[in-house]
Amino acid sequence: MPDVSALVAEPLAAAVTDVFGVMGNGNAYFLDAIERLGVRFTPVRHEAGAVVAADAFHRAGGGVAAATTTYGAGFTNTLTALAESAQARIPLVLVAGAEPTTGPRPWDVDQAALAAGVGVRTITVDVPSAAAERTAEAVATATAERRPVVLAVPYDLAHAPAQASLAPVPARDPLPAGDEDLARRLAPIADLLSAARRPVLLAGRGAWLAGAGEALGRLAAASGALTGSTALGRGLFPEPSTDLGVVGGFGQQDAMARIYEADVVVAFGASLNQFTMRFGRLVGPEAVLAQVDVEAAPTHPRVDHFARADARIAAQVLADLLEDRGRTASGWPPDSARVGAPHPGEEVAADGRLDPRAVARRLAELLPEDCVVVSDGGHFLGWANTYWPVASPDRMIMVGTAYQSIGLGWPSVVGAARAKPLSTVVLTTGDGGGLMALADLESAVRVAGGRGIAVVWNDAAYGAELNLYGLKGLAQAPMRIPEVDFAALGEAVGAEGVPVTRLADLERLGLWRTEPVERRRFLVLDCRISPDVVAPYQSEVIAAHG
């Protein structure tokens, strides 16, 4: 007779290809069962890294995310990562050990309450016979609602015998059923686009997930709109001659000026967070802002018109409506989408350390074309996002930005490498976040191997705090980090470490690219940059916070 863990593993194995985690006595039987079914298990070294790796796996196109940890400290270690996945709307199932059905032991905590506190639902395998059914429910909930779910397996049931009993779980649609009136609900937005002289279409990650690129291209042509995308939706629009690129704090000033001149802006699948909206300065005061999203209500107070709909379907309907009315003559002057390049920087900043702009520019020339960029959080976000070309949203993975956390970079490499095994995975991280996630430096090196690169923006500081609070005159000692040799740390776990104190040191990357993959080691570029060069998006944060 199978045990509970086997009945949990079977429906999960039907939905996922990979599980990431740390083994403990709360999930040992589950891990045994999942490996017997042929699901690939990738171990990491910290439980937060388990959720992060699964999250990055999904964002890089790997499908439904799955992670596993033991109970207690193993579970509580995941909370920051779970909060990030919840706010980023990641379909993820975390199989976690839980207190026994007989009641809590002295070391148990209320894991369901802790999960609820960061916006995550817990589904508990409360009786052995319901193991498969609860697992199917967890997968269906995570997939339909695009949110993480904790599947809790009580300690005393993990190896308990159980009869298989899987009741069908009804399919769940995050949008209302019976959407025949979508054209009617979208008609006001169609009217706005028809009358607009300077329209802009904005797309985010939700539009990418909906596969809306082609439909949005039709709509842009029908409306005469310029287009732009959030950092997580880059490359979505098919026509480069009318595309402004990334908008918000990571965009170019010429592009932001065009959007500010727009009279109508329609956002598809974009959360319109404070960085995209440039703290209220993205659109002009007279512009009309419309939003199409699967959320139940507008996600920003500036929105004037809201329609709840799938981005692809809505774009198709709007394109049909506008094409039936005849092509709109654009009021945008020719070449309006032509924007300048970011500041090239100098090789060395005034303090004698490297100018991060020059480093970012040279790296953009040296990095492989077929790369997946994974980013930790921190001031350095501005360099990769502004300077490095990225082909599509599933090749810029920013785990941490939704929750504004740092320290999730190294395990992100693990998930991205599993999802895109033939691509080069490039981590961009700061020294503060890099140290915080150090437990999974070994995991990144082990999994990505000769297809992995880490760019550490080593400014010996918590750069975002230094730029915001240091400039206000607050004590800087807590904002400074004694310079750490990340090249040596990488070497200690099998990587090749390169201290980068001159731009010429980056040429090692060019040689590394020419070597056979099987002979290469994971490459850690320890870039000793100046903390005094402020990224443009950070300047907006400083201005917004006075």
C-alpha positions as CSV (number, residue, x, y, z in Angstrom):
1,M,0.0,0.0,0.0
2,P,1.4,3.5,-0.9
3,D,2.1,6.0,1.9
4,V,0.9,9.6,2.1
5,S,4.1,11.0,0.6
6,A,3.8,8.7,-2.5
7,L,0.2,10.0,-3.0
8,V,1.4,13.6,-2.7
9,A,4.2,12.9,-5.2
10,E,2.1,11.3,-7.9
11,P,-0.2,14.3,-8.8
12,L,2.6,16.7,-8.3
13,A,4.8,14.7,-10.7
14,A,2.0,15.1,-13.3
15,A,2.3,18.8,-13.1
16,V,6.0,19.6,-12.6
17,T,9.3,18.5,-14.0
18,D,11.6,19.9,-11.3
19,V,11.6,20.3,-7.5
20,F,14.1,22.4,-5.6
21,G,14.7,22.1,-1.9
22,V,16.6,21.2,1.2
23,M,16.0,17.8,2.8
24,G,15.0,17.4,6.4
25,N,13.0,14.9,8.5
26,G,9.8,16.6,7.5
27,N,10.1,15.9,3.8
28,A,12.5,12.9,3.5
29,Y,9.7,10.5,2.5
30,F,8.4,12.9,0.0
31,L,11.8,13.4,-1.6
32,D,12.2,9.6,-1.9
33,A,8.8,9.3,-3.6
34,I,9.3,12.2,-6.0
35,E,12.7,10.9,-7.2
36,R,11.2,7.4,-7.7
37,L,8.8,9.0,-10.1
38,G,11.6,10.5,-12.2
39,V,11.1,14.2,-11.2
40,R,14.4,16.0,-11.1
41,F,15.3,17.2,-7.6
42,T,17.9,20.0,-7.3
43,P,19.2,20.5,-3.8
44,V,20.1,24.0,-2.6
45,R,21.8,25.0,0.7
46,H,19.2,27.3,2.3
47,E,15.5,26.9,2.4
48,A,14.9,30.5,1.0
49,G,16.9,29.4,-1.9
50,A,14.6,26.5,-2.5
51,V,11.6,28.8,-3.1
52,V,13.8,31.3,-5.0
53,A,15.2,28.6,-7.4
54,A,11.7,27.3,-8.1
55,D,10.4,30.9,-8.6
56,A,13.2,31.7,-11.1
57,F,12.6,28.4,-12.8
58,H,9.1,29.4,-13.5
59,R,10.0,33.0,-14.7
60,A,12.6,31.5,-17.1
61,G,9.9,29.4,-18.7
62,G,10.2,26.2,-16.8
63,G,6.5,25.8,-15.9
64,V,4.8,25.4,-12.6
65,A,7.3,25.9,-9.7
66,A,7.8,23.4,-7.0
67,A,9.9,23.5,-3.8
68,T,10.2,21.5,-0.6
69,T,11.5,22.0,2.9
70,T,11.1,20.5,6.3
71,Y,8.9,22.0,9.1
72,G,9.9,24.6,11.7
73,A,13.1,26.5,11.0
74,G,13.2,24.9,7.5
75,F,9.8,26.5,6.8
76,T,10.3,29.8,8.5
77,N,13.5,30.3,6.4
78,T,11.3,30.5,3.3
79,L,9.1,33.4,4.3
80,T,10.9,36.2,2.5
81,A,11.0,34.2,-0.7
82,L,7.4,33.2,-0.3
83,A,6.4,36.9,0.1
84,E,8.3,37.7,-3.1
85,S,6.6,34.9,-5.0
86,A,3.2,36.0,-3.7
87,Q,3.6,39.6,-4.7
88,A,5.1,38.6,-8.1
89,R,2.1,36.2,-8.8
90,I,4.2,33.0,-9.2
91,P,2.4,29.7,-9.5
92,L,4.4,27.7,-6.9
93,V,3.7,24.7,-4.7
94,L,5.8,24.4,-1.6
95,V,5.6,20.9,-0.1
96,A,6.5,21.4,3.6
97,G,6.5,19.3,6.7
98,A,4.1,20.4,9.4
99,E,3.3,19.6,13.0
100,P,1.7,16.2,13.7
101,T,-2.0,15.8,13.7
102,T,-1.8,15.0,17.4
103,G,-0.9,18.6,18.1
104,P,2.1,21.0,18.2
105,R,5.3,19.9,19.8
106,P,7.3,22.5,21.9
107,W,9.3,23.6,18.9
108,D,6.4,23.9,16.4
109,V,5.1,27.2,15.2
110,D,1.8,28.2,13.5
111,Q,3.1,27.8,9.9
112,A,-0.3,28.4,8.3
113,A,-0.6,31.7,10.1
114,L,2.9,32.7,9.1
115,A,2.2,31.8,5.5
116,A,-1.0,33.8,5.6
117,G,0.9,36.8,6.9
118,V,2.8,37.0,3.7
119,G,-0.2,36.3,1.5
120,V,0.1,32.6,1.0
121,R,-2.6,30.0,1.5
122,T,-1.9,26.7,3.2
123,I,-3.6,23.4,2.1
124,T,-3.1,20.6,4.7
125,V,-3.1,16.9,4.1
126,D,-5.3,16.4,7.1
127,V,-6.2,12.7,6.5
128,P,-4.2,10.1,4.6
129,S,-6.9,9.3,2.1
130,A,-7.0,12.9,1.0
131,A,-3.3,13.2,0.1
132,A,-3.7,13.1,-3.7
133,E,-6.8,15.2,-3.6
134,R,-5.2,17.9,-1.5
135,T,-2.1,17.9,-3.8
136,A,-4.2,18.3,-6.9
137,E,-6.1,21.2,-5.2
138,A,-2.8,22.9,-4.4
139,V,-1.6,22.6,-8.0
140,A,-4.9,23.9,-9.3
141,T,-5.0,26.8,-6.9
142,A,-1.4,27.9,-7.6
143,T,-2.0,27.6,-11.4
144,A,-5.3,29.4,-11.6
145,E,-4.6,32.1,-9.1
146,R,-0.9,32.5,-10.1
147,R,0.1,32.5,-6.5
148,P,2.2,30.3,-4.3
149,V,0.5,27.6,-2.1
150,V,1.9,25.7,0.8
151,L,1.0,22.0,0.8
152,A,1.5,21.0,4.5
153,V,2.2,17.3,5.2
154,P,1.9,16.6,9.0
155,Y,4.9,14.8,10.4
156,D,3.0,11.7,11.6
157,L,1.3,11.2,8.2
158,A,4.3,11.4,5.9
159,H,4.9,7.7,6.0
160,A,1.4,6.6,6.9
161,P,-0.2,4.0,4.6
162,A,-3.0,5.4,2.5
163,Q,-5.5,4.4,-0.1
164,A,-5.5,6.5,-3.3
165,S,-8.6,8.6,-3.5
166,L,-8.4,11.4,-6.0
167,A,-11.6,13.3,-6.5
168,P,-11.6,15.5,-9.7
169,V,-10.6,19.1,-8.9
170,P,-12.8,21.6,-10.9
171,A,-10.9,23.7,-13.4
172,R,-10.6,27.3,-12.1
173,D,-10.5,30.3,-14.3
174,P,-9.1,33.6,-12.8
175,L,-11.4,35.5,-15.1
176,P,-15.2,35.5,-14.9
177,A,-16.9,32.9,-17.0
178,G,-19.2,34.2,-19.8
179,D,-17.2,37.1,-21.2
180,E,-19.4,37.8,-24.2
181,D,-19.7,41.5,-23.3
182,L,-15.9,42.1,-23.4
183,A,-16.2,44.2,-26.6
184,R,-18.8,46.4,-24.8
185,R,-16.6,46.8,-21.8
186,L,-13.6,47.6,-23.9
187,A,-15.4,50.1,-26.1
188,P,-14.5,53.1,-23.9
189,I,-10.8,52.3,-24.4
190,A,-11.3,51.8,-28.1
191,D,-13.0,55.3,-28.2
192,L,-10.0,56.8,-26.4
193,L,-7.5,55.2,-28.8
194,S,-9.6,56.3,-31.8
195,A,-9.6,59.9,-30.7
196,A,-6.0,60.0,-29.4
197,R,-3.4,62.0,-31.3
198,R,-0.4,60.7,-29.3
199,P,-1.3,57.3,-27.9
200,V,1.1,54.9,-26.1
201,L,0.6,51.2,-25.4
202,L,2.5,49.9,-22.4
203,A,3.0,46.1,-21.7
204,G,4.2,44.3,-18.7
205,R,4.9,40.7,-17.6
206,G,1.2,39.8,-17.6
207,A,1.0,40.6,-21.3
208,W,4.0,38.3,-21.9
209,L,2.4,35.5,-19.9
210,A,-0.8,35.9,-21.9
211,G,1.1,35.7,-25.2
212,A,-0.1,39.1,-26.2
213,G,2.8,40.2,-28.4
214,E,1.3,39.7,-31.8
215,A,-2.1,41.1,-30.8
216,L,-0.5,44.2,-29.3
217,G,1.5,44.7,-32.5
218,R,-1.8,44.7,-34.4
219,L,-3.3,47.2,-31.9
220,A,-0.3,49.5,-32.1
221,A,-0.5,49.6,-35.9
222,A,-4.3,50.2,-35.8
223,S,-4.0,53.0,-33.3
224,G,-0.8,54.6,-34.5
225,A,0.6,54.3,-31.0
226,L,4.1,54.3,-29.8
227,T,4.9,51.3,-27.6
228,G,6.9,50.6,-24.4
229,S,7.3,47.9,-21.9
230,T,8.1,47.4,-18.2
231,A,11.5,45.9,-17.3
232,L,9.7,42.5,-17.0
233,G,8.0,42.8,-20.4
234,R,10.8,44.0,-22.6
235,G,11.0,42.9,-26.2
236,L,7.2,42.1,-26.3
237,F,6.2,44.5,-29.1
238,P,7.2,43.2,-32.6
239,E,7.8,46.6,-34.4
240,P,11.1,48.2,-33.2
241,S,10.6,51.4,-35.2
242,T,7.8,52.5,-32.9
243,D,9.0,51.0,-29.7
244,L,10.5,53.2,-26.9
245,G,12.0,50.2,-25.1
246,V,11.8,49.9,-21.3
247,V,9.8,52.6,-19.6
248,G,10.1,53.9,-16.0
249,G,13.3,54.3,-14.1
250,F,15.3,52.0,-16.3
251,G,14.3,53.8,-19.5
252,Q,16.0,56.5,-21.5
253,Q,15.1,60.2,-20.9
254,D,14.0,60.7,-24.5
255,A,11.6,57.8,-24.2
256,M,10.2,59.1,-20.9
257,A,9.7,62.5,-22.5
258,R,7.6,60.9,-25.3
259,I,5.4,59.1,-22.8
260,Y,4.9,62.3,-20.8
261,E,3.6,64.0,-24.0
262,A,1.0,61.2,-24.7
263,D,-2.7,62.0,-24.4
264,V,-3.7,58.4,-24.0
265,V,-1.7,55.6,-22.3
266,V,-3.1,52.0,-22.2
267,A,-1.3,49.5,-20.0
268,F,-1.7,45.7,-20.6
269,G,-0.6,43.3,-17.9
270,A,1.5,45.8,-16.0
271,S,1.2,46.4,-12.3
272,L,2.1,50.1,-12.7
273,N,4.4,50.0,-9.6
274,Q,6.1,53.1,-8.3
275,F,9.2,52.5,-10.4
276,T,7.3,52.0,-13.7
277,M,5.2,55.1,-12.9
278,R,8.3,57.1,-12.0
279,F,6.7,58.0,-8.7
280,G,3.8,59.7,-10.5
281,R,5.8,61.3,-13.3
282,L,5.5,58.8,-16.1
283,V,2.3,60.3,-17.7
284,G,1.4,63.9,-18.0
285,P,-1.3,65.5,-15.9
286,E,-3.8,65.8,-18.8
287,A,-3.2,62.3,-20.1
288,V,-5.8,59.5,-19.8
289,L,-4.5,56.3,-18.3
290,A,-6.3,53.0,-19.0
291,Q,-5.4,49.6,-17.6
292,V,-6.2,46.1,-18.8
293,D,-5.3,43.4,-16.3
294,V,-6.5,40.1,-14.7
295,E,-6.6,41.8,-11.3
296,A,-10.1,42.6,-9.9
297,A,-9.4,46.3,-9.7
298,P,-6.9,49.0,-10.9
299,T,-3.5,48.6,-9.3
300,H,-2.6,52.3,-9.3
301,P,-4.8,55.3,-8.2
302,R,-3.8,57.2,-11.4
303,V,-5.8,54.8,-13.6
304,D,-8.8,56.5,-15.2
305,H,-10.4,53.5,-17.0
306,F,-10.0,49.8,-16.0
307,A,-11.0,46.6,-17.8
308,R,-10.5,43.2,-16.3
309,A,-9.5,40.9,-19.1
310,D,-6.7,38.7,-20.5
311,A,-4.2,41.0,-22.2
312,R,-4.0,39.0,-25.4
313,I,-7.8,38.7,-25.9
314,A,-8.3,42.3,-25.0
315,A,-5.7,43.4,-27.5
316,Q,-7.3,41.3,-30.2
317,V,-10.8,42.8,-29.5
318,L,-9.4,46.3,-29.4
319,A,-7.5,45.8,-32.6
320,D,-10.7,44.4,-34.3
321,L,-12.7,47.4,-33.1
322,L,-10.1,49.9,-34.4
323,E,-9.5,48.2,-37.7
324,D,-13.3,48.2,-38.3
325,R,-13.3,51.9,-37.8
326,G,-10.3,52.5,-40.2
327,R,-6.7,53.2,-39.5
328,T,-5.9,56.0,-37.1
329,A,-3.4,58.6,-38.4
330,S,-0.7,59.0,-35.8
331,G,-0.1,62.4,-34.3
332,W,3.4,61.4,-33.4
333,P,6.2,63.1,-35.5
334,P,8.4,60.8,-37.5
335,D,11.3,59.2,-35.5
336,S,9.5,59.8,-32.2
337,A,10.6,56.4,-31.0
338,R,14.3,57.1,-31.6
339,V,16.0,57.5,-28.3
340,G,19.5,58.1,-27.2
341,A,22.0,55.8,-25.6
342,P,22.6,55.7,-21.8
343,H,25.5,57.7,-20.4
344,P,28.7,55.9,-21.4
345,G,30.6,56.8,-18.1
346,E,34.3,57.1,-17.6
347,E,36.6,54.2,-16.9
348,V,37.4,55.5,-13.4
349,A,35.2,57.6,-11.1
350,A,36.5,60.5,-9.0
351,D,37.3,58.1,-6.1
352,G,39.6,56.0,-8.2
353,R,37.3,53.0,-8.4
354,L,35.6,51.8,-11.7
355,D,32.6,53.8,-13.0
356,P,29.8,51.2,-13.1
357,R,28.4,52.8,-16.2
358,A,31.5,52.0,-18.2
359,V,31.6,48.5,-16.7
360,A,28.0,47.9,-17.7
361,R,28.6,49.2,-21.2
362,R,31.6,47.0,-21.8
363,L,29.8,44.0,-20.4
364,A,27.0,44.6,-22.8
365,E,29.5,44.2,-25.6
366,L,31.1,41.0,-24.2
367,L,28.2,39.0,-22.8
368,P,26.9,36.1,-25.0
369,E,23.8,36.9,-27.0
370,D,21.9,33.9,-25.8
371,C,22.0,34.7,-22.1
372,V,19.5,34.8,-19.3
373,V,20.1,37.6,-16.8
374,V,19.0,37.0,-13.2
375,S,19.1,40.0,-10.9
376,D,19.3,40.4,-7.2
377,G,17.9,43.6,-5.7
378,G,19.8,46.7,-4.9
379,H,21.1,50.0,-6.3
380,F,23.0,48.1,-9.1
381,L,19.6,47.2,-10.6
382,G,20.0,50.2,-12.8
383,W,23.2,49.0,-14.6
384,A,22.1,45.7,-16.1
385,N,18.5,46.9,-16.8
386,T,19.7,50.1,-18.5
387,Y,22.7,48.9,-20.5
388,W,22.4,45.2,-21.3
389,P,20.3,44.0,-24.2
390,V,17.8,41.2,-23.3
391,A,15.8,39.4,-25.9
392,S,12.6,38.7,-24.1
393,P,10.9,38.8,-20.6
394,D,11.9,35.2,-19.8
395,R,15.5,36.3,-20.1
396,M,15.5,39.0,-17.5
397,I,14.6,37.4,-14.1
398,M,14.3,39.8,-11.3
399,V,13.4,37.8,-8.2
400,G,13.2,40.3,-5.3
401,T,11.8,43.4,-6.9
402,A,8.2,42.7,-6.1
403,Y,9.0,42.6,-2.4
404,Q,11.9,45.0,-2.6
405,S,14.3,42.4,-1.0
406,I,17.9,41.7,-1.5
407,G,19.8,38.4,-1.1
408,L,17.9,36.2,-3.6
409,G,20.5,36.2,-6.4
410,W,22.6,33.1,-6.2
411,P,19.7,30.6,-5.9
412,S,18.0,32.4,-8.8
413,V,20.9,31.2,-11.0
414,V,19.9,27.6,-10.1
415,G,16.3,27.8,-11.2
416,A,17.1,29.7,-14.4
417,A,19.9,27.2,-15.3
418,R,17.5,24.3,-15.0
419,A,14.8,26.1,-17.1
420,K,17.3,27.2,-19.8
421,P,20.1,24.6,-19.7
422,L,21.6,25.6,-23.1
423,S,21.8,29.4,-22.3
424,T,24.4,31.3,-20.4
425,V,23.0,32.4,-17.0
426,V,24.3,35.8,-15.9
427,L,23.8,36.9,-12.3
428,T,23.9,40.6,-11.5
429,T,24.2,41.2,-7.8
430,G,25.6,43.6,-5.2
431,D,28.1,42.8,-2.5
432,G,25.4,43.2,0.2
433,G,22.9,40.9,-1.4
434,G,25.7,38.6,-2.6
435,L,26.8,38.1,1.0
436,M,23.3,37.6,2.3
437,A,22.7,34.7,-0.2
438,L,26.2,33.2,0.1
439,A,24.9,29.8,1.2
440,D,23.8,29.2,-2.4
441,L,27.0,30.4,-4.1
442,E,28.0,26.8,-4.2
443,S,24.6,25.8,-5.6
444,A,24.9,28.3,-8.5
445,V,28.4,27.2,-9.4
446,R,27.4,23.5,-9.2
447,V,24.3,23.7,-11.3
448,A,25.2,26.4,-13.9
449,G,28.9,25.3,-14.2
450,G,30.5,26.5,-17.5
451,R,27.4,28.2,-18.5
452,G,27.3,30.6,-15.5
453,I,28.6,34.1,-14.9
454,A,28.2,36.3,-11.9
455,V,28.8,40.0,-12.1
456,V,29.2,41.3,-8.5
457,W,28.9,45.1,-8.3
458,N,31.3,45.5,-5.4
459,D,31.1,49.0,-4.1
460,A,31.8,48.1,-0.4
461,A,28.4,49.5,0.6
462,Y,24.7,49.0,0.7
463,G,24.4,51.4,-2.3
464,A,20.7,52.2,-2.2
465,E,20.8,53.1,1.4
466,L,24.0,55.1,1.0
467,N,22.6,57.1,-1.8
468,L,19.3,57.8,-0.1
469,Y,20.1,58.1,3.6
470,G,23.8,58.9,3.5
471,L,23.0,62.0,1.4
472,K,20.7,63.1,4.1
473,G,23.5,63.1,6.6
474,L,22.7,59.9,8.5
475,A,25.5,57.8,9.9
476,Q,27.2,56.0,7.1
477,A,29.0,53.3,9.1
478,P,26.0,50.9,9.0
479,M,25.8,51.5,5.2
480,R,29.4,50.5,4.5
481,I,30.7,46.9,4.0
482,P,34.4,46.0,4.3
483,E,35.5,45.1,0.9
484,V,35.0,41.4,0.3
485,D,37.0,39.3,-2.2
486,F,34.2,37.6,-4.2
487,A,36.7,36.3,-6.7
488,A,38.3,34.3,-3.9
489,L,34.9,33.2,-2.5
490,G,34.0,31.9,-6.0
491,E,37.3,30.0,-6.3
492,A,36.7,28.3,-2.9
493,V,33.6,26.5,-4.4
494,G,35.0,25.7,-7.8
495,A,34.4,28.9,-9.8
496,E,37.0,31.0,-11.6
497,G,37.3,34.3,-9.9
498,V,38.4,37.5,-11.6
499,P,39.0,40.7,-9.6
500,V,38.0,43.5,-11.9
501,T,39.8,46.8,-11.0
502,R,40.4,48.0,-14.7
503,L,38.1,47.7,-17.7
504,A,40.8,45.6,-19.3
505,D,40.2,42.9,-16.7
506,L,36.8,42.2,-18.3
507,E,38.5,40.9,-21.4
508,R,38.7,37.6,-19.5
509,L,35.0,37.2,-20.3
510,G,35.7,37.5,-24.0
511,L,38.3,34.7,-23.8
512,W,36.0,32.6,-21.6
513,R,33.3,32.8,-24.3
514,T,35.6,31.2,-26.8
515,E,36.5,28.2,-24.7
516,P,34.6,24.9,-24.9
517,V,31.8,24.8,-22.3
518,E,33.0,21.6,-20.8
519,R,36.4,23.2,-20.0
520,R,35.0,26.4,-18.6
521,R,34.3,27.0,-14.9
522,F,31.6,29.3,-13.6
523,L,33.0,32.8,-13.9
524,V,32.8,35.3,-11.0
525,L,33.6,38.9,-12.1
526,D,34.3,40.9,-8.9
527,C,33.8,44.4,-10.2
528,R,35.3,47.0,-7.8
529,I,33.0,50.0,-8.6
530,S,32.5,53.4,-7.1
531,P,29.6,53.9,-4.8
532,D,29.4,57.6,-5.8
533,V,27.9,57.1,-9.3
534,V,24.1,57.1,-8.8
535,A,21.8,55.2,-11.2
536,P,19.1,57.3,-12.9
537,Y,16.3,55.3,-11.3
538,Q,17.9,55.8,-7.9
539,S,17.9,59.5,-8.5
540,E,14.1,59.3,-9.0
541,V,13.8,57.4,-5.7
542,I,15.9,60.1,-3.9
543,A,13.8,62.9,-5.4
544,A,10.6,61.2,-4.4
545,H,11.7,60.7,-0.8
546,G,13.0,64.2,-0.4
